[in-house]
Amino acid sequence: MVQRCSKLKENIEKGRKFPKDRPVLVTCGLPYVNGPCHIAHLRTYVPADIFVRFLRKLGQDVVFICGSDTHGTPITVKAEEEGVTPQEIMEKYHDHFVRFFPKIGIHFANYGSTDHPLNHKRTIQIVEALHENGYVYAKTLKLPYCPNCDRFLPDRYQRGICPHCGAPARGDECDQGCGRYLEPGELIDPRCNICGSKPEMRENRHYFLRLTAFDGFLREYLPVMDGTDIARNYALKWVESGLKDWNITRNLDWGVKVPGEPDLVYYVWVDAPIGYIASTEEWAERTGGDWEYYWKGPGHLIHFIGGDIVYHHGLFWPSMLKGADYDVPHAVVASGMVKVEGKIFSKSRGYVIWVEEDYLDKGLDPDALRYYVASYTGHTRDLDFSWSTYGEKVNKELVGTLGNFLYRTLLFAHRNYKAIPEGVVEPEVKAEVEKAIQAIRQGLDDYEFKKISDAILALATYGNRYLQSREPWKLGKTEPEKARQAIHNSLWLTKALSVLIEPILPSKAESIWEQLGETRKDTPLTEALEPLKVGTPLKKPSPLFQQIPDETIAALSEMVAERIEKARG
């Protein structure tokens, strides 16, 4: 047993993607604080949290960073609609996310804000470095100006037609068509988004990043950048179509002020990713860590983002870092998009699930939602949140398969032995756990979290088959030694599952350990291969998951249907 487990532990360490001597910094795309957390947010944060937890189980030193994206026109527009200041909007929803993430089991080493003084300082420093290196220049433009509202119309303050595909678009992005970033002044037939009037064109000086200077760098960097295919391929497609220099300033009062330009702030997509660095600096100040190790040293940078911001993370961000003498990301892990009840996610059209209001406040299990996000489909495919599918996954997979094996094993062991009985782990059982670990390691390396959840569910399915084939409830009367052997193996599988599910189902993993008579958290992956502590008293178990009644699913589905109908007006 000792030799076998030692060999399995060696296999866990083989082919490590991230060597232990190179710490990793993982970031999540910053949530924009003009509203509460919705289901599309979790498409990024849950997989990133799972990834970080598994790296730590492998003994990796990981710093997990995020923060609120607090600038830009969506916040100023919302502030005007509500008759409050942008600062009030920002603080309201920043506090929401600070409180929310722990409720869903996500814990960052630092959760910052792009309005923090450190981010203002770091943004100015990076742009000045880009200017000194010849990558930033000033240019006078003709931009839309609304005489009725008496202001220039940056980004969300205007709507019009995309010059690339002809779809309706907003000022900075073709949000209903090709998804391309749009420069100020590019819209066809622009209209003021506030009063609806046609703007006139007026001259104004702005600053540009010489993105065209990074063409050669991006062509070399992107093909070898780690992460998901959609991050590499989309970015390369845009490089092939031809780069344009990028306007990095806006006519706004809210944001990081451009030194010497009282009417300009830096574009939100300049200071937002720099927020990753500033949040790392906050962490370093609080802990005594070295932020430059990750941003100017040998540490690995890994960005988890939504598929809608590949353009910014694949083109602008690495170019800014390269031009300002910082390290570029090792990996960009972009996810697929999100749908709700089969329709493209849309807050304005009612196809949205507000995670706190619609889910947590109704007493639903945070771990079950994490499982849904991880297990529904491959990471680069579209995730469709449907209440009926949610009910099926909870009832069939979590209750019927995983929960069924764990509860049957723990209940039988408690009733008949009160403690972990003696036994020898069978080769077949060891092989199944090793197979699951290998599949998990592959899923981790591929950034495919469904592979990980599928491996765990397959191990639970095997456990049910093993228990059913051994029938310890019958053997206990005629062959008690064989019954003890079967339960010892089933408990060993239970322990292994508690180790393997922890990154996806953290609170359930803690519950399993408690029912096994121990208090454990954040156990290393090798613990799945360790022997049981024979004689440890077992606590009376309780089911880990609860069935979701059909009437509950029907009511939740009706809630979404009513929201969609209301949005239609």
C-alpha positions as CSV (number, residue, x, y, z in Angstrom):
1,M,0.0,0.0,0.0
2,V,2.8,2.5,1.0
3,Q,4.7,1.8,-2.2
4,R,1.6,2.0,-4.4
5,C,0.6,5.3,-2.9
6,S,4.1,6.7,-3.3
7,K,4.0,5.8,-7.0
8,L,0.6,7.5,-7.4
9,K,1.9,10.6,-5.7
10,E,4.9,10.7,-8.1
11,N,2.4,10.5,-11.0
12,I,0.5,13.5,-9.6
13,E,3.7,15.5,-9.8
14,K,4.7,14.4,-13.3
15,G,4.3,16.9,-16.1
16,R,3.4,19.8,-14.0
17,K,2.4,22.7,-16.2
18,F,3.4,25.3,-13.6
19,P,6.6,24.3,-11.7
20,K,6.4,24.8,-7.9
21,D,9.3,27.2,-7.9
22,R,7.4,29.6,-10.2
23,P,4.5,31.2,-8.2
24,V,1.3,32.0,-10.2
25,L,-0.8,35.1,-10.2
26,V,-4.4,34.5,-11.3
27,T,-6.8,37.3,-12.1
28,C,-10.4,37.5,-13.0
29,G,-11.9,40.1,-15.3
30,L,-13.1,42.9,-13.1
31,P,-16.9,43.1,-12.5
32,Y,-18.3,46.4,-13.7
33,V,-20.0,48.1,-10.8
34,N,-23.1,49.5,-12.3
35,G,-25.3,46.6,-11.1
36,P,-25.3,43.4,-8.9
37,C,-23.8,40.0,-9.7
38,H,-25.6,38.0,-12.4
39,I,-25.1,34.5,-13.8
40,A,-22.8,35.7,-16.6
41,H,-20.3,36.9,-14.0
42,L,-20.0,33.4,-12.6
43,R,-18.8,32.1,-16.0
44,T,-15.5,33.7,-15.2
45,Y,-15.2,33.6,-11.4
46,V,-16.2,30.1,-10.6
47,P,-13.8,28.4,-13.0
48,A,-11.0,30.7,-11.9
49,D,-11.7,29.8,-8.3
50,I,-11.7,26.1,-9.1
51,F,-8.4,26.5,-11.0
52,V,-6.8,28.3,-8.1
53,R,-8.0,25.8,-5.5
54,F,-6.6,22.9,-7.5
55,L,-3.3,24.6,-8.0
56,R,-3.0,25.0,-4.3
57,K,-3.9,21.4,-3.8
58,L,-0.9,20.6,-6.0
59,G,1.3,22.7,-3.7
60,Q,1.5,25.7,-6.0
61,D,2.0,29.2,-4.5
62,V,-1.0,31.2,-6.0
63,V,-2.1,34.8,-5.5
64,F,-5.7,35.3,-6.6
65,I,-6.5,38.9,-7.6
66,C,-9.7,40.8,-8.6
67,G,-11.4,44.1,-8.0
68,S,-14.2,46.4,-9.1
69,D,-14.1,48.2,-12.5
70,T,-15.3,51.6,-11.4
71,H,-14.9,54.1,-14.3
72,G,-16.4,54.7,-17.7
73,T,-19.6,55.9,-19.2
74,P,-22.0,53.1,-18.0
75,I,-21.5,54.3,-14.5
76,T,-22.0,58.0,-15.3
77,V,-25.1,57.2,-17.4
78,K,-26.6,55.2,-14.5
79,A,-25.7,57.9,-12.0
80,E,-27.5,60.5,-14.2
81,E,-30.6,58.2,-14.5
82,E,-30.7,57.7,-10.7
83,G,-29.9,61.4,-9.8
84,V,-26.8,60.4,-7.8
85,T,-23.0,60.8,-8.3
86,P,-20.8,58.2,-10.0
87,Q,-19.0,57.8,-6.7
88,E,-22.3,56.7,-5.0
89,I,-23.0,54.2,-7.8
90,M,-19.5,52.8,-7.6
91,E,-19.5,52.5,-3.8
92,K,-22.9,50.8,-3.7
93,Y,-22.0,48.0,-6.1
94,H,-18.4,47.7,-5.0
95,D,-19.7,46.9,-1.5
96,H,-22.2,44.5,-3.1
97,F,-19.4,42.4,-4.7
98,V,-17.2,42.5,-1.6
99,R,-20.0,40.9,0.3
100,F,-21.2,38.7,-2.4
101,F,-18.1,36.7,-3.5
102,P,-17.6,34.8,-0.1
103,K,-21.3,33.7,-0.3
104,I,-20.6,31.7,-3.4
105,G,-17.3,30.4,-2.0
106,I,-14.9,32.7,-3.9
107,H,-12.1,34.2,-1.8
108,F,-9.6,36.5,-3.4
109,A,-6.2,37.3,-1.9
110,N,-7.1,40.9,-2.7
111,Y,-10.3,42.5,-4.0
112,G,-9.4,46.1,-5.0
113,S,-11.0,48.9,-6.9
114,T,-9.8,50.8,-10.0
115,D,-10.7,54.0,-8.1
116,H,-8.1,53.3,-5.5
117,P,-5.3,55.8,-5.4
118,L,-2.8,53.1,-6.2
119,N,-4.6,52.5,-9.5
120,H,-4.7,56.2,-10.4
121,K,-0.9,56.4,-9.7
122,R,-0.1,53.2,-11.6
123,T,-2.2,54.1,-14.6
124,I,-0.4,57.5,-14.9
125,Q,3.0,55.8,-14.5
126,I,2.3,53.2,-17.2
127,V,1.0,55.8,-19.7
128,E,4.0,58.0,-19.0
129,A,6.3,55.0,-19.6
130,L,4.5,54.3,-22.9
131,H,4.9,58.0,-23.9
132,E,8.6,58.0,-23.0
133,N,9.1,54.9,-25.1
134,G,7.4,56.5,-28.1
135,Y,4.1,54.7,-28.0
136,V,1.7,57.5,-27.0
137,Y,1.0,60.7,-29.1
138,A,-1.6,63.5,-29.2
139,K,-3.9,64.1,-32.1
140,T,-6.8,66.5,-32.8
141,L,-10.1,64.8,-33.8
142,K,-13.5,65.7,-34.9
143,L,-15.9,64.1,-32.4
144,P,-19.7,64.1,-31.9
145,Y,-20.9,66.9,-29.7
146,C,-24.5,67.3,-28.5
147,P,-25.4,71.0,-28.3
148,N,-28.6,70.1,-26.5
149,C,-26.8,68.3,-23.7
150,D,-23.7,70.6,-24.0
151,R,-21.1,67.9,-24.1
152,F,-19.0,65.5,-26.2
153,L,-20.6,62.1,-26.5
154,P,-18.1,59.4,-25.5
155,D,-18.9,55.7,-25.6
156,R,-22.3,54.9,-24.1
157,Y,-23.5,58.5,-24.6
158,Q,-24.1,57.7,-28.3
159,R,-25.6,55.1,-30.5
160,G,-25.5,54.5,-34.2
161,I,-24.6,52.0,-36.9
162,C,-21.4,49.9,-36.9
163,P,-19.2,50.9,-39.8
164,H,-17.9,47.3,-40.1
165,C,-21.1,45.2,-40.1
166,G,-24.0,47.6,-40.3
167,A,-25.6,46.5,-37.0
168,P,-26.9,48.9,-34.3
169,A,-24.0,49.7,-32.0
170,R,-22.9,51.9,-29.1
171,G,-20.1,54.4,-29.2
172,D,-17.2,52.1,-28.2
173,E,-18.4,48.6,-29.3
174,C,-20.6,46.9,-31.8
175,D,-22.6,45.2,-29.0
176,Q,-25.3,43.7,-31.3
177,G,-23.3,42.7,-34.3
178,C,-19.6,41.9,-34.9
179,G,-18.4,42.7,-31.4
180,R,-15.6,44.9,-32.6
181,Y,-14.1,47.7,-30.5
182,L,-15.0,51.1,-32.1
183,E,-13.0,54.2,-31.9
184,P,-14.6,57.6,-31.0
185,G,-16.2,59.1,-34.1
186,E,-16.5,55.8,-36.1
187,L,-20.2,55.3,-35.7
188,I,-22.4,55.9,-38.8
189,D,-25.4,58.2,-38.1
190,P,-24.6,58.8,-34.4
191,R,-27.4,59.9,-32.0
192,C,-27.2,61.2,-28.5
193,N,-28.2,58.4,-26.2
194,I,-29.6,60.8,-23.7
195,C,-31.8,63.2,-25.7
196,G,-31.9,61.4,-29.1
197,S,-30.7,64.4,-31.1
198,K,-28.2,64.3,-33.9
199,P,-24.8,65.6,-32.7
200,E,-22.5,68.0,-34.6
201,M,-18.8,67.4,-35.0
202,R,-16.3,69.5,-33.1
203,E,-12.5,69.4,-32.8
204,N,-10.9,68.1,-29.6
205,R,-7.4,66.9,-28.7
206,H,-7.0,63.3,-27.6
207,Y,-4.1,60.8,-26.9
208,F,-3.5,57.6,-28.8
209,L,-1.6,54.4,-28.2
210,R,0.5,53.5,-31.2
211,L,-1.0,50.0,-31.4
212,T,0.3,49.6,-35.0
213,A,3.8,49.5,-33.6
214,F,3.0,46.2,-31.8
215,D,2.0,44.3,-34.9
216,G,5.2,42.2,-35.0
217,F,5.2,41.6,-31.3
218,L,1.5,40.4,-31.3
219,R,2.1,38.0,-34.3
220,E,4.9,36.3,-32.3
221,Y,3.3,36.4,-28.9
222,L,-0.3,35.3,-29.5
223,P,0.4,31.9,-31.2
224,V,2.5,30.8,-28.1
225,M,0.3,32.4,-25.5
226,D,-1.2,29.7,-23.2
227,G,-4.9,29.7,-22.4
228,T,-8.0,28.9,-24.5
229,D,-8.1,28.7,-28.3
230,I,-10.8,31.4,-28.6
231,A,-8.5,33.9,-26.8
232,R,-5.6,33.2,-29.2
233,N,-7.7,32.8,-32.4
234,Y,-9.9,35.8,-32.0
235,A,-7.0,38.1,-31.2
236,L,-5.0,36.8,-34.1
237,K,-7.9,37.3,-36.4
238,W,-8.1,41.0,-35.5
239,V,-4.3,41.4,-36.0
240,E,-4.7,39.8,-39.4
241,S,-7.5,42.3,-40.3
242,G,-5.1,45.2,-39.6
243,L,-4.4,47.1,-36.4
244,K,-5.3,50.8,-35.8
245,D,-3.9,53.1,-33.2
246,W,-6.1,53.3,-30.1
247,N,-7.7,56.4,-28.6
248,I,-6.9,56.1,-24.9
249,T,-8.7,59.3,-23.6
250,R,-12.3,60.4,-23.1
251,N,-14.2,63.6,-22.4
252,L,-15.4,62.8,-19.0
253,D,-15.0,64.0,-15.4
254,W,-15.2,60.5,-13.9
255,G,-12.0,58.4,-14.1
256,V,-8.2,58.7,-13.9
257,K,-7.4,62.3,-14.9
258,V,-4.9,62.9,-17.7
259,P,-2.1,65.1,-16.2
260,G,-2.3,68.6,-17.7
261,E,-5.7,68.0,-19.5
262,P,-8.5,69.1,-17.2
263,D,-11.3,67.9,-19.6
264,L,-9.9,64.4,-20.2
265,V,-9.7,61.1,-18.4
266,Y,-8.1,57.9,-19.5
267,Y,-10.4,55.5,-21.3
268,V,-11.8,52.8,-18.9
269,W,-10.0,50.1,-20.9
270,V,-6.7,51.7,-20.0
271,D,-7.1,51.9,-16.2
272,A,-9.3,48.7,-15.8
273,P,-6.6,46.1,-16.6
274,I,-4.0,48.2,-14.8
275,G,-6.3,47.5,-11.8
276,Y,-4.9,44.0,-11.8
277,I,-1.5,45.4,-11.0
278,A,-2.8,47.9,-8.5
279,S,-4.8,45.2,-6.7
280,T,-1.6,43.1,-6.5
281,E,0.2,46.2,-5.0
282,E,-2.6,46.4,-2.4
283,W,-2.0,42.7,-1.6
284,A,1.8,43.3,-1.4
285,E,1.3,46.3,1.0
286,R,-0.9,44.3,3.3
287,T,1.1,41.0,3.3
288,G,4.7,42.1,2.6
289,G,4.6,40.3,-0.7
290,D,6.5,41.4,-3.9
291,W,4.1,42.6,-6.6
292,E,6.9,43.1,-9.1
293,Y,7.8,39.4,-8.9
294,Y,4.6,38.8,-10.8
295,W,4.5,41.8,-13.1
296,K,8.2,42.3,-13.8
297,G,9.7,38.9,-12.7
298,P,9.5,35.2,-13.3
299,G,6.0,34.6,-12.0
300,H,3.2,33.3,-14.3
301,L,0.4,35.7,-15.1
302,I,-2.9,34.0,-15.9
303,H,-6.1,36.0,-16.8
304,F,-9.6,34.5,-16.6
305,I,-12.0,36.6,-18.7
306,G,-15.3,36.4,-20.5
307,G,-15.3,35.8,-24.3
308,D,-16.6,39.4,-24.8
309,I,-13.4,41.1,-23.7
310,V,-10.8,39.1,-25.7
311,Y,-10.2,42.1,-27.9
312,H,-9.0,44.1,-25.0
313,H,-6.9,41.4,-23.3
314,G,-5.5,39.9,-26.5
315,L,-4.5,43.2,-28.2
316,F,-4.5,46.3,-26.0
317,W,-3.3,44.8,-22.7
318,P,-0.2,42.9,-23.8
319,S,0.8,45.8,-26.0
320,M,0.5,48.2,-23.1
321,L,2.5,45.9,-20.8
322,K,5.2,45.3,-23.4
323,G,5.5,49.0,-24.3
324,A,5.8,50.0,-20.6
325,D,8.4,47.3,-19.8
326,Y,6.2,44.9,-17.8
327,D,5.8,41.2,-18.3
328,V,3.1,40.0,-20.6
329,P,0.5,37.4,-19.6
330,H,1.5,33.7,-19.7
331,A,-2.2,32.7,-20.4
332,V,-5.5,34.3,-21.2
333,V,-8.3,31.9,-20.4
334,A,-11.4,33.1,-22.2
335,S,-14.8,31.4,-21.7
336,G,-17.7,30.9,-24.0
337,M,-20.7,33.2,-23.7
338,V,-23.8,32.8,-21.5
339,K,-27.4,32.2,-22.4
340,V,-30.5,32.1,-20.1
341,E,-33.3,29.7,-21.0
342,G,-31.8,29.3,-24.5
343,K,-31.6,33.0,-25.3
344,I,-28.5,35.2,-25.4
345,F,-27.9,36.8,-22.0
346,S,-29.4,40.3,-21.9
347,K,-30.2,42.3,-18.8
348,S,-32.3,44.8,-20.8
349,R,-34.4,41.9,-22.4
350,G,-34.9,40.1,-19.2
351,Y,-32.7,37.1,-20.0
352,V,-30.8,37.4,-16.7
353,I,-30.4,35.6,-13.4
354,W,-29.5,37.8,-10.5
355,V,-27.4,35.5,-8.4
356,E,-28.2,37.0,-5.0
357,E,-31.9,37.9,-5.5
358,D,-32.9,35.0,-7.7
359,Y,-30.8,32.2,-6.2
360,L,-29.1,32.7,-2.8
361,D,-32.0,34.7,-1.3
362,K,-34.2,31.8,-2.1
363,G,-32.1,29.4,0.0
364,L,-30.6,27.5,-2.9
365,D,-27.2,25.8,-2.5
366,P,-24.2,27.9,-3.5
367,D,-22.2,24.7,-4.2
368,A,-24.9,23.4,-6.6
369,L,-24.6,26.6,-8.7
370,R,-20.8,26.2,-8.7
371,Y,-21.2,22.7,-9.9
372,Y,-23.7,23.8,-12.7
373,V,-21.2,26.3,-14.0
374,A,-18.3,23.9,-14.0
375,S,-20.2,20.8,-15.3
376,Y,-22.7,22.2,-17.9
377,T,-20.3,22.3,-20.9
378,G,-16.8,22.9,-22.1
379,H,-15.2,26.1,-20.9
380,T,-15.1,27.7,-24.4
381,R,-18.7,26.7,-25.3
382,D,-21.8,28.7,-24.5
383,L,-23.2,28.0,-21.0
384,D,-27.0,28.0,-21.1
385,F,-28.6,28.5,-17.6
386,S,-32.1,26.8,-17.6
387,W,-33.9,26.2,-14.3
388,S,-35.2,22.8,-15.6
389,T,-31.6,21.7,-16.5
390,Y,-30.5,23.0,-13.1
391,G,-33.1,20.8,-11.4
392,E,-32.1,17.8,-13.4
393,K,-28.4,18.2,-12.6
394,V,-29.0,18.7,-8.9
395,N,-31.5,15.8,-8.6
396,K,-29.8,13.3,-10.9
397,E,-26.1,14.1,-10.5
398,L,-25.6,15.7,-7.1
399,V,-28.4,13.9,-5.2
400,G,-28.9,10.7,-7.2
401,T,-25.2,9.9,-7.9
402,L,-22.7,11.8,-5.7
403,G,-24.9,12.4,-2.7
404,N,-26.4,8.9,-2.9
405,F,-23.0,7.1,-2.7
406,L,-21.7,9.3,0.1
407,Y,-24.8,9.1,2.3
408,R,-25.3,5.3,1.8
409,T,-21.7,4.7,2.7
410,L,-21.5,6.9,5.7
411,L,-24.9,5.9,7.1
412,F,-24.1,2.1,6.8
413,A,-20.7,2.6,8.4
414,H,-22.1,4.7,11.3
415,R,-24.9,2.3,12.0
416,N,-22.8,-0.9,11.9
417,Y,-19.3,0.2,13.1
418,K,-19.5,3.6,14.7
419,A,-15.9,4.1,13.5
420,I,-13.8,3.5,10.4
421,P,-13.4,-0.3,10.2
422,E,-10.2,-2.1,9.3
423,G,-9.6,-3.1,5.8
424,V,-7.3,-3.1,2.8
425,V,-7.9,-0.9,-0.2
426,E,-8.4,-3.0,-3.3
427,P,-6.3,-2.5,-6.4
428,E,-9.4,-1.9,-8.5
429,V,-10.5,0.9,-6.2
430,K,-7.0,2.5,-6.1
431,A,-7.0,2.4,-9.9
432,E,-10.3,4.2,-10.2
433,V,-9.1,7.1,-7.9
434,E,-5.8,7.3,-9.9
435,K,-7.8,7.5,-13.1
436,A,-9.9,10.3,-11.7
437,I,-6.8,12.2,-10.6
438,Q,-5.2,11.9,-14.0
439,A,-8.4,13.1,-15.7
440,I,-8.5,16.1,-13.3
441,R,-4.9,17.0,-14.0
442,Q,-5.6,16.9,-17.7
443,G,-8.7,19.1,-17.3
444,L,-6.7,21.5,-15.3
445,D,-3.9,21.7,-17.9
446,D,-6.5,22.2,-20.6
447,Y,-8.6,24.7,-18.7
448,E,-11.5,22.4,-19.1
449,F,-13.5,22.2,-15.9
450,K,-16.2,19.9,-17.3
451,K,-13.5,17.3,-17.6
452,I,-12.8,17.7,-13.9
453,S,-16.4,17.5,-12.8
454,D,-17.1,14.6,-15.1
455,A,-14.1,12.7,-13.6
456,I,-15.5,13.3,-10.1
457,L,-19.0,12.2,-11.1
458,A,-17.6,9.1,-12.8
459,L,-15.8,8.2,-9.6
460,A,-19.0,8.6,-7.6
461,T,-20.8,6.4,-10.2
462,Y,-18.1,3.7,-9.7
463,G,-18.6,4.0,-6.0
464,N,-22.3,3.3,-6.3
465,R,-21.6,0.3,-8.5
466,Y,-19.0,-1.0,-6.1
467,L,-21.3,-0.7,-3.1
468,Q,-24.2,-2.3,-4.9
469,S,-22.1,-5.2,-6.2
470,R,-20.6,-6.0,-2.7
471,E,-23.9,-5.7,-0.8
472,P,-22.4,-5.3,2.6
473,W,-25.9,-5.2,4.1
474,K,-26.1,-8.9,3.2
475,L,-22.5,-9.8,3.9
476,G,-22.7,-8.4,7.4
477,K,-24.8,-11.4,8.4
478,T,-22.9,-14.2,6.7
479,E,-19.3,-12.9,6.0
480,P,-18.6,-9.9,8.3
481,E,-15.0,-9.6,7.2
482,K,-16.0,-9.1,3.6
483,A,-18.6,-6.5,4.7
484,R,-16.0,-4.6,6.7
485,Q,-13.7,-4.7,3.7
486,A,-16.4,-3.3,1.4
487,I,-17.2,-0.5,3.8
488,H,-13.5,0.3,4.3
489,N,-13.1,0.7,0.6
490,S,-16.3,2.7,0.2
491,L,-15.1,5.0,3.0
492,W,-11.7,5.4,1.3
493,L,-13.5,6.4,-1.9
494,T,-15.6,8.8,0.2
495,K,-12.4,10.4,1.6
496,A,-11.0,10.6,-1.9
497,L,-14.1,12.3,-3.2
498,S,-14.0,14.8,-0.4
499,V,-10.5,15.8,-1.5
500,L,-11.4,15.9,-5.2
501,I,-14.7,17.8,-4.9
502,E,-13.4,20.6,-2.6
503,P,-12.4,23.0,-5.4
504,I,-15.9,22.8,-6.9
505,L,-18.0,22.0,-3.8
506,P,-16.0,23.5,-1.0
507,S,-18.7,23.5,1.7
508,K,-19.7,20.0,0.9
509,A,-16.1,18.8,1.2
510,E,-16.0,20.2,4.7
511,S,-19.2,18.4,5.6
512,I,-17.8,15.1,4.4
513,W,-14.7,15.5,6.5
514,E,-16.8,16.2,9.5
515,Q,-18.9,13.1,8.9
516,L,-15.7,11.1,8.6
517,G,-14.8,12.4,12.1
518,E,-12.2,15.0,11.1
519,T,-12.0,18.7,10.5
520,R,-10.2,19.3,7.3
521,K,-10.0,22.1,4.7
522,D,-7.8,22.8,1.7
523,T,-6.3,19.3,1.8
524,P,-3.5,18.5,-0.8
525,L,-4.4,16.4,-3.7
526,T,-2.1,13.6,-2.5
527,E,-4.5,13.2,0.5
528,A,-6.9,11.3,-1.8
529,L,-4.3,8.5,-1.9
530,E,-3.6,8.3,1.8
531,P,-4.9,5.4,4.0
532,L,-7.8,5.9,6.3
533,K,-7.3,6.4,10.0
534,V,-8.9,3.2,11.3
535,G,-10.8,3.6,14.5
536,T,-11.8,7.2,13.9
537,P,-15.3,7.7,15.3
538,L,-17.9,8.5,12.7
539,K,-20.6,11.2,13.2
540,K,-24.2,10.5,12.3
541,P,-24.4,11.5,8.7
542,S,-27.0,13.7,7.0
543,P,-27.6,14.0,3.2
544,L,-25.4,16.6,1.5
545,F,-27.8,17.6,-1.2
546,Q,-31.6,18.1,-1.3
547,Q,-34.0,17.3,-4.1
548,I,-35.4,20.3,-6.0
549,P,-39.2,19.7,-6.3
550,D,-40.8,20.2,-9.7
551,E,-43.0,22.9,-8.3
552,T,-39.9,24.9,-7.2
553,I,-38.4,24.6,-10.7
554,A,-41.7,25.7,-12.2
555,A,-41.9,28.8,-9.9
556,L,-38.3,29.8,-10.7
557,S,-39.0,29.4,-14.5
558,E,-42.1,31.5,-14.2
559,M,-40.1,34.2,-12.5
560,V,-37.8,34.5,-15.5
561,A,-40.7,34.4,-17.9
562,E,-42.4,37.3,-16.1
563,R,-39.1,39.3,-16.2
564,I,-38.8,38.7,-19.9
565,E,-42.5,39.7,-20.5
566,K,-42.0,42.8,-18.4
567,A,-38.9,43.8,-20.4
568,R,-40.9,43.6,-23.6
569,G,-43.2,46.2,-22.2
